[in-house]
Amino acid sequence: MINSSPLFLTIDAFKEITSGQEFDMKISLKSNSADILKNVILKGSYPFGFTFVSSSIKPLSDNMTWKIGDIPPGG
């Protein structure tokens, strides 16, 4: 049982989408820890047929992994 997570993750995305339609997603991370969270990595997985186009933060070479780095308490 998880009582508390050291990191909050929220995703704002589409409610409906049509095949071939481009869309935006906003992913937010927030520390819930009293300590600095070191070397945070965010890894996603995409559904069949999904094509990654771009990101405001450059992903690693697999276009599914982002190195976020350190997140301070409450950051």
N, C-alpha and C positions, 0 to 999 in steps of 0.2 A: 504494500500500500504506500502510495506517495502522498505525504502530507503537504509538502511544499517543493516547488521546483526552483532551482537557482536561476532559471531563465524563463521569462514570458515570451512567447512567440505568438504573434497575431498576423493573420493573412487577410487582406482585403482583396477580393477578386470578384469575378463575374457571377451572376446568378444563372444566366442562360448564355449559351454560345452556339453558333452555327459552324459546321465544319468549314474550315478554310478561313475563318474570321480571326483576325489578330485581336489580342486583348492585353490589358495591363494588369499586373498584380503588384500589390504593395506588401512587403513583408517587414514587420517591425520586431526587433528584439529589445528586451529591457531586462536588466539585471535585477534579480530579487535576492541577491546575496549581500552579506555584510562585507565580503571580501572581493577583491578584484577577480573577475573570471578571466583566466589566462588562455590565450591561444584558441579562441572560440572559432569553430568551423561550422558552417551551415551547409548541409547536403540535402538536396531535393531528389525526388524521383518523378519522372514524367509519365503520363499515360501513353498508351499506344497511339501513334500518329502525331504526337506533339512535336513541334519543331521550335527549338530555342532560337530567338532572334537577337535580343540584346538585354543588357542590364546596366543600371547606373553605377553599379560596383562590378568591376571586372571579375568574372569567375575564373577558376583554374581551368586548365586545358580541357577538362571533360564537360564544361558548361553546365555542370550540376553541383559544383562545390565552390563555396565562397569562403575565403579566409577573412574572418571578421577581425580577429586580433583580440586584444584585451578590452574588457568592458568593466568600467569602474562601478562600485556600488551605486545602484539607482540609475546608472547610465544606459 
